[in-house]
Amino acid sequence: MTAPTVAVDANPLTRHVITGTELYSRELCRRLPAAAPDLNFRFYAARPAPGAGVDLIVAPMPRLWTQLRLPIELARSRPDLIFVPAHAVPFMTRRPAVLTVHDLAYERFPQAYRPAALAYLKAAISWAEHRCRLLVTVSDSTRDDLVELHGVDPARIRVTPPGGGEPAPEGDPELDDRLLRELGVEQPFLLHVGRLEPRKNQLTAARAARRADMTLVCAGPESDPETVAALRRSAGAKLVGVVPDEVREALYRRALALVFPSLYEGFGFPVLEAMRNGLPVITVAHSSMPDTAGDAALYVEDPRDVEGLTEAIERVRDDAGLRARLGAAGRARAAAFTWDRCAELTAGVLREALN
């Protein structure tokens, strides 16, 4: 009996800037063939991705690849199922499909998107909700958003949490010191990892850091010019931009705490990355943060509450016992989130959709 063929949109593996959706796509695609040897996977992308760890079928096209080029390949190969780990299901295909929906940020913060991008996201998600046999979400929070905001039947949604909680590398103290010196980062410091944009709420975190007489080091791509300009003017923030993996890990190892008062997250990879490093987490009690951090974080109810965030920072700063408890709880919590488990759960969803 011939193994069912699953075509995978692996184009996120080829992007240069790695955020949560790219990380999810890369790590999941690497593991799916081993997690489901009974399925025949074909990974499609617009360009090569050396070092991605996936055997890609490259179908070049500079723009509109998902909606124009990928459907041609699908028409030729006629797979039994299409899996889209991060993006959109092609409009011009009738093949059965499964999509991972990471968040509905465009519903909560439409002003953060250009009109054309917003219209595309709305159309793509609506199409997927009608076309896909099953939908995957990375958190209970995103599942609840699909049900509440779009009326999706919860029986069609499967929650498969991502990985990333595997034990962190120990690091070399001398190398960490050198990397921080090269960045101009002085200890003690607070850390924020993520795109610099209003939804991530770095400005509130920077104001709280300044009140606590500390510096918030912000590592991530500069997406919103106004946010970037305001942070550069702030005495409580230091911007280091997109940093290599070894530098990001050094920041996690040496920071006093991760301060992550995001207004909305589908999952929150920086929280998981901090926890696996034993770094105390200060975050907010809404969207997916409780799904990710559980009881291993110090929560603030209102993400815009500068005073409340300042008090949380000062508690962590001044209480070594609290830092130790949060660090240990974080490592234990993170251990439940592994990419192997994510691949196994996702493979189960794909088999279910095929049947």
N, C-alpha and C positions, 0 to 999 in steps of 0.2 A: 504494500500500500504506500502510495506517494505521500510524503509529509506535506501538510498544508504550508503554503507560502505566505509569509507576512512581509509586506513592503513597509519600510520604516523611513520616514522623513528625517534624515540625519543631518540636514543642513546646519542646524545650530552648532554642530561639532566643528564647523569651519570658521566660526566667528573669532575675531581676535580678542575682543573684550569678553571676559568670562564673568557672567552674573549667575544668578540662581538657576535660570532656565537652561542656560548653556551647560552648567555643571551637571544638572540633572540629566540632560540628554546624553552627555558624554559618558558619564559613569553607568547609566542604565544600558545604553547601547553596547558598551563593552561587555556587559555581563549577560545580556539576554540569550545569546546562543548557548552558553553553558547552563543557564537556568532552564532552558526549554530545548533540549536536543531533539525533541520530537517535532519541532517546527523548523521550517526553512526560512531564515531571515535574509532579506535583501535590503541593504542600507543605501539610500540614494542621497546625493548631495550635488551642489552646483560646482564645487571645486574640491581639489584634494585637501586633506587634513593630515599632514605628516605627524606621526606621534599620537594620533587619536586612539589607536588601538582597535580600529574597526576597519574591515575590508569594505571600502566604499565603492559604489558604482557612480562614477562621476558623469553627470549630464550637464554640460556647461550652459549657462545663460546668465547674463549680468543682472537682470532685473526681472521681477515678477515670476521668479523661478517656481514658487509653489503653485501658482495659478495657471501657468502656461507650460513650463517645461516638464514638471513632474507628472501632470496628467498624461502627457504623451508617453512617458515611460510606463505608466500604469496601464495604459491602453495596450501597449505592446506585450507586457508581461502577464497581465490579468491575474494579479495575486488574489488569494482567498480572503485576505484582510489587509487593511492599511492601518498602521499605527503611527500616530503623530505625537511625539513626546513633548513638543513645545512649538506651537505656532498656529497653523490653521489647516483644516481639511480642505483639499482642493475642491472648488465648486464644480469643476467639469469632470467629475468621475462619479460613477454609481457603485463602485466597489464598496463592500461593507467596511466600516471604519471604527476606530477607537481613538479618542483624543484625550490627552491629559490637560485639564484646565488648572492652571497654577493659581490664578486669582481673577477677581472681577474688579480690579483697581479702576478700570475705565468707568465703571458704574459709580463708584464711590468718589472718584476724583476726575471727572470728565475734563475739567479745565487744564489738566496736566498734559492733554494730548492735542495735537494739531487736528483740525477738523477732518482732514482726509484719513488720518490714522484712526481717529475715533470712529468714523463711519465704517472703516474696514473691520475694526475689531468687533463692532456690534454685528455686522453682517456675518463675519466668520464664525463667531460663537453661536449666533442664532442658527446658522446653517448646520453647525456641528450638533447642536442640541436636537435638531430634527432628523439628521442623517445618521448619527452614530448609534450603533447597537448599545454600546456602553460608554460612559464617561468616567474618566479617572480623575480624582482630585488628590492633592498632596496633603490636605488637612481636613479635619471636620469643619473648620471655619469656611473653607471654599465650598465644600459640599452644601453647607447651610445657605450660603449665598446663592448658589444655583437654584436651590429649592425656593428660597424666599423671594429673590429678585426676578427669577425667570420662570418659576413654576415648573421646574424639571421634576419628574417623578423620582423620588429618592431611590426607588427600586432599580433605577438604571445607573446609579452612581456607585463607584467603588473607591474607597479611600485607601491609597497605598503610600504611606509616608516615605519620604526620600531617605537616603543614607547620608553619610558624612560624619557620623558619630564614632567612627572607628578610632582606636587610640591614636593620639597625636604624636608626632615625632618629638623626642626629648630636646633636641637642639644642643648647640655648643654655646655655653655662656660667653666665651670670648668672641665668637662670631656674632652672637646676638648684640653684644655691646658695640661691636664695630658697625653693624648694620644700622643700629639706632643713631650712632654718632654721624654716620653718613647722611641720615635723614634730618639731622638736627633735632632729634627728639630727646628731651631730657626727662628723667624719671623724678618723681612719680607722675604718671599721666593716665588719663581716661581714653578709651578707644571707641570709635564708631567706624563700622565698615559698611559701605553701601554707596549707591549713587547719591551725588549731591543734588537733591531736589526737594521741593516742599513736602512731599509725602513722607520722606524719611525723617523730617523734623529735626535736622541737625542744629538749626538755630536755637530752638528751645534747649537742646542739650548743651550747646555752647554757653548760653546765658547761665544755666545752672552750674556748669563747670566753673565759670568765672566767679559766681557767688561763693562757691566752695573753695576758691583760691587754687583752682587746678586748671590744667589745659586739656582740651578734648582734641585728640589726634584723629583726623578724618581721613580714612583711606578709601578711595573709590573714584570712579569716573565722574567728571564734572559735567553733569547733564543740564542743570538750570543756571544760566548766567547770573540771575539776580540772587539766587541762593549762594552761589560761589562768591560773588562780590561782597555780600553781607558777611559771610564767614571770614573772608580775608580781612574785613574791617574789625572783626571781633577780637577782643583781647583774650577770649576764652577758647579760641580754636587755632589749630595748626593743620593745614592741608598738605597731604603728602601725595595725593593723586593715586593712580593705579600702580600698585607695587607688585613685584614678583612674589610667587608663593612663599619662598623662604623668608622674605621680609615680612609678609603678612603674618606668618607663623611666629616670627620673633616678636611682633607687636602683641599678638595674643599672649605670648608667654610672659611678657614684661609689663603689660598694662596693669593698672590697679583694678579696673573693672571695665566691662563693656556697657556703654550707655546707649540704649536702643529704643527711644520713645517714638517709634514709627506710628504714623496715623493709620496705616493699614498694611498688612502683610498676608500673602497667601501661605507662607510657611516661616520664613525668617532664618535663612542659612547662617548669617553671622551669629545668631544666638546659639545655634547648634555648634558652630565652630569654636565659640568661646567656651561652651560647656565642656567640650571634649578636651580642651586645654586646661580645665580646672580654673578658668577665669570667672569670677563672680559676674552675674548678669543683672543689670537694672533695666527693666522694660515696662511695658504697659499691659494692663489686664483687659485687652480686647483683641479683636480679630483672631489671628492664629497663634498669638504669642503664648497663651496658656496651653494650647495643643502641643507646642514645641517644648516649652520650658517646664511645664508642670509645676511641681513644688520646688524647683531648683533655681528660682529667680526671685529677686526682690521687685515687687510690682508697684507701679503708680497707676492710680485709676484714670486720671486725666492726662493725656499726652502733652497738653499745652500748659500744664501746671508747673511753672518754673520753681515755685517754692517747694512743692512736693518732691520734685525731682532733685532739688538741691539737698533736701533733708535725706533722701535716699542715698545720694552720693556721700554725704557726710557720715552717715551710719556705716557704710562700707569702708570709708577711709579710716574711720577712728576705731573700728572694732575688728581686730585680727581674728577673733573667734568666729565672727559672722562671715568673714571672708573665707575662712577655712571650711565652714559648714556649707556655704554656697558652692565652693569649689568642688568639694567631695560629692555633694548632691548632683552637681552638674555633670561630672564624669559618669556617675551611675546612670543618670537620665540619658545622656548621649549614647551610651552603649547599646540602647535599644534601637537606635537608628543606624542601620547598616545598608550599604548598597546591595549586598547579596540578598538580604531580606526583601528590599525594594524590588529587585529583579525577579525573585521568586513570586512575590505577590502579583507583579505586573504580568508575568507569564501566565499565572492563573486566570487573570482577567482576559487575556488574549485567547486562551483556550475556551473560556466561557463564551466569548463573542463568536468564536468559530463554530461552536456547537449550537 
